[in-house]
Amino acid sequence: MIVKDFFEEKGVKAKPNVKGTVTMWMMGFLTVAGVVVAYWFAPALMMSLATLIIFIMMFRERNIEYEYIVANEEIEVAKIINQKRRRTAIQFDTSNIRLIAPAESIRLSNEQEKNPQIRFTDYTSVEPTSKVYGFVLDLRGINAIILLELTDAMMEHLRKLIPNKIYED
C-alpha cells in the first residue's frame, strides 16, 4: 500500500483533425457560395446561414489540448478547447484498468482482435515527448482502449499501484 499521496499533471497539444478541418473549410466555401446564389435564389440564404453556423462552431473548436491528471488511484483526461473551455474527456479508477502496454504492443492488437467492437480513442500529441501507452479499460461494461503519453513519474506510480497489469513488451 502506498502511504504517500501522488498528484501529477501533463498537458499535450492534440493531433490536428484533418477530416474536421476539411469539413470546416467546405462549410465556409458553401456559406460564400450560398450568399452568391442567394442573389438569384432567395431560399439559398437559409442554406448559407446554416452552413455559416456550422463553420463558426467548427472554427471555435480547432485548437484542442489534452491534460492528463493522475491523483492517487484516479486518472482523468481533460479536453481543453481554445485554452478557454475545459471538459472532462474520460475519468477512471485504477480498478477499471485491465492492462497497460506500450502502444505498439501485441497485447493491444490481441485485445482489438478479441473484441472488434472495442472503442479506441487516441489522446496523444502529434510528436509524443513521452512513451505512448495503451490502456485497456472496462468502464461499466463498456470496453475501451485509450492511448496516453504519461510521464515516467506517472508510470512509476501506476507500477507501484497495479504491478500485475502493466506490461513492457
C-alpha positions as CSV (number, residue, x, y, z in Angstrom):
1,M,0.0,0.0,0.0
2,I,1.3,3.5,-0.9
3,V,1.4,5.8,2.1
4,K,2.3,9.0,0.2
5,D,-0.2,10.9,-1.9
6,F,0.6,11.4,-5.5
7,F,-0.5,14.1,-7.9
8,E,0.9,15.0,-11.3
9,E,-0.4,16.5,-14.5
10,K,0.8,16.9,-18.0
11,G,-0.6,18.8,-21.0
12,V,-0.2,17.9,-24.6
13,K,-1.4,19.5,-27.8
14,A,-3.8,17.2,-29.7
15,K,-3.2,15.9,-33.2
16,P,-4.9,18.0,-35.8
17,N,-8.2,16.6,-37.1
18,V,-7.6,16.7,-40.8
19,K,-11.2,15.4,-41.7
20,G,-12.7,18.1,-39.4
21,T,-10.5,20.9,-40.9
22,V,-11.5,19.9,-44.4
23,T,-15.2,19.8,-43.4
24,M,-14.9,23.2,-41.7
25,W,-13.5,24.8,-44.8
26,M,-16.1,23.1,-47.0
27,M,-18.7,24.7,-44.8
28,G,-17.0,28.1,-45.3
29,F,-17.0,27.6,-49.0
30,L,-20.7,26.6,-49.0
31,T,-21.5,29.7,-47.0
32,V,-19.9,32.0,-49.5
33,A,-21.5,30.1,-52.4
34,G,-24.9,30.3,-50.7
35,V,-24.6,34.0,-50.4
36,V,-23.7,34.4,-54.0
37,V,-26.6,32.1,-55.1
38,A,-29.0,33.9,-52.8
39,Y,-28.7,36.9,-55.1
40,W,-30.8,35.0,-57.6
41,F,-32.5,32.4,-55.5
42,A,-33.7,33.6,-52.0
43,P,-34.0,30.2,-50.3
44,A,-30.3,29.7,-50.7
45,L,-29.8,32.3,-48.0
46,M,-31.2,29.8,-45.4
47,M,-28.7,27.2,-46.5
48,S,-25.8,29.7,-46.3
49,L,-27.0,30.7,-42.8
50,A,-27.0,27.0,-41.6
51,T,-23.5,26.4,-43.1
52,L,-22.2,29.6,-41.5
53,I,-23.3,28.4,-38.1
54,I,-21.6,25.0,-38.6
55,F,-18.5,26.8,-39.8
56,I,-18.3,29.0,-36.8
57,M,-18.9,26.1,-34.4
58,M,-16.1,24.1,-36.0
59,F,-13.8,27.1,-36.2
60,R,-14.1,27.7,-32.5
61,E,-13.0,24.1,-31.7
62,R,-10.0,23.7,-33.9
63,N,-7.3,24.3,-31.2
64,I,-7.5,21.3,-28.8
65,E,-5.2,20.2,-26.0
66,Y,-5.3,17.3,-23.6
67,E,-4.4,17.4,-19.9
68,Y,-3.6,14.2,-18.1
69,I,-4.1,14.2,-14.3
70,V,-3.0,11.3,-12.1
71,A,-4.0,11.6,-8.5
72,N,-3.5,8.6,-6.3
73,E,-5.8,6.0,-7.9
74,E,-7.7,8.3,-10.2
75,I,-6.8,9.1,-13.8
76,E,-8.5,11.9,-15.7
77,V,-8.1,13.2,-19.2
78,A,-9.4,16.7,-19.8
79,K,-10.0,18.3,-23.2
80,I,-9.1,22.0,-23.3
81,I,-10.7,23.9,-26.3
82,N,-9.0,27.1,-27.4
83,Q,-7.3,27.4,-24.0
84,K,-10.6,28.6,-22.5
85,R,-13.1,25.7,-22.1
86,R,-12.2,22.6,-20.1
87,R,-14.2,19.4,-20.5
88,T,-13.5,16.0,-18.9
89,A,-12.9,13.6,-21.7
90,I,-12.6,10.5,-19.6
91,Q,-12.1,9.7,-15.9
92,F,-11.4,6.3,-14.4
93,D,-10.0,4.5,-11.5
94,T,-7.1,2.0,-11.5
95,S,-9.7,-0.7,-10.7
96,N,-11.1,-0.2,-14.2
97,I,-7.8,-0.9,-15.9
98,R,-7.5,-4.4,-17.4
99,L,-4.0,-3.9,-18.7
100,I,-1.4,-1.2,-19.7
101,A,1.0,-1.9,-22.5
102,P,3.1,0.2,-25.0
103,A,1.1,1.4,-28.0
104,E,2.9,-0.9,-30.4
105,S,2.5,-3.9,-28.2
106,I,1.0,-7.2,-29.5
107,R,-1.3,-7.3,-26.4
108,L,-3.3,-4.3,-27.6
109,S,-3.6,-5.9,-31.1
110,N,-4.9,-9.1,-29.4
111,E,-7.5,-7.1,-27.4
112,Q,-8.7,-5.5,-30.7
113,E,-8.9,-8.9,-32.4
114,K,-10.8,-10.5,-29.5
115,N,-13.3,-7.7,-29.4
116,P,-13.7,-5.8,-32.8
117,Q,-16.4,-3.5,-31.3
118,I,-13.9,-2.1,-28.7
119,R,-13.8,1.7,-28.5
120,F,-10.5,3.2,-29.5
121,T,-9.5,6.7,-28.5
122,D,-6.2,8.5,-29.1
123,Y,-5.4,11.3,-26.6
124,T,-1.8,11.7,-27.7
125,S,0.0,14.6,-29.4
126,V,1.5,14.9,-32.9
127,E,5.0,14.2,-31.7
128,P,4.9,12.4,-28.4
129,T,7.5,13.6,-25.9
130,S,7.0,10.6,-23.6
131,K,6.4,6.9,-24.4
132,V,2.8,6.2,-25.5
133,Y,0.9,3.6,-23.5
134,G,-2.4,1.9,-24.4
135,F,-4.9,1.4,-21.5
136,V,-7.4,-1.4,-21.9
137,L,-10.4,-0.4,-19.7
138,D,-13.7,-1.9,-18.6
139,L,-15.9,1.1,-17.8
140,R,-19.3,-0.3,-16.5
141,G,-19.4,-3.0,-19.1
142,I,-18.0,-0.9,-22.0
143,N,-14.6,-2.0,-23.2
144,A,-12.2,0.7,-24.5
145,I,-8.6,1.2,-25.5
146,I,-7.2,4.7,-24.9
147,L,-3.7,5.9,-25.8
148,L,-1.9,8.3,-23.4
149,E,1.6,9.6,-23.2
150,L,2.2,9.7,-19.5
151,T,5.3,10.9,-17.8
152,D,7.8,8.5,-16.2
153,A,6.7,9.5,-12.7
154,M,3.1,8.8,-13.6
155,M,4.0,5.3,-14.9
156,E,6.2,4.6,-11.9
157,H,3.3,5.4,-9.6
158,L,1.0,3.1,-11.6
159,R,3.7,0.4,-11.4
160,K,3.5,0.6,-7.7
161,L,-0.3,0.6,-7.6
162,I,-1.1,-2.2,-10.2
163,P,2.2,-4.0,-11.0
164,N,0.4,-7.1,-12.3
165,K,-1.5,-5.1,-15.0
166,I,1.5,-3.3,-16.6
167,Y,3.4,-5.0,-19.5
168,E,6.5,-3.6,-21.0
169,D,6.7,-5.8,-24.1
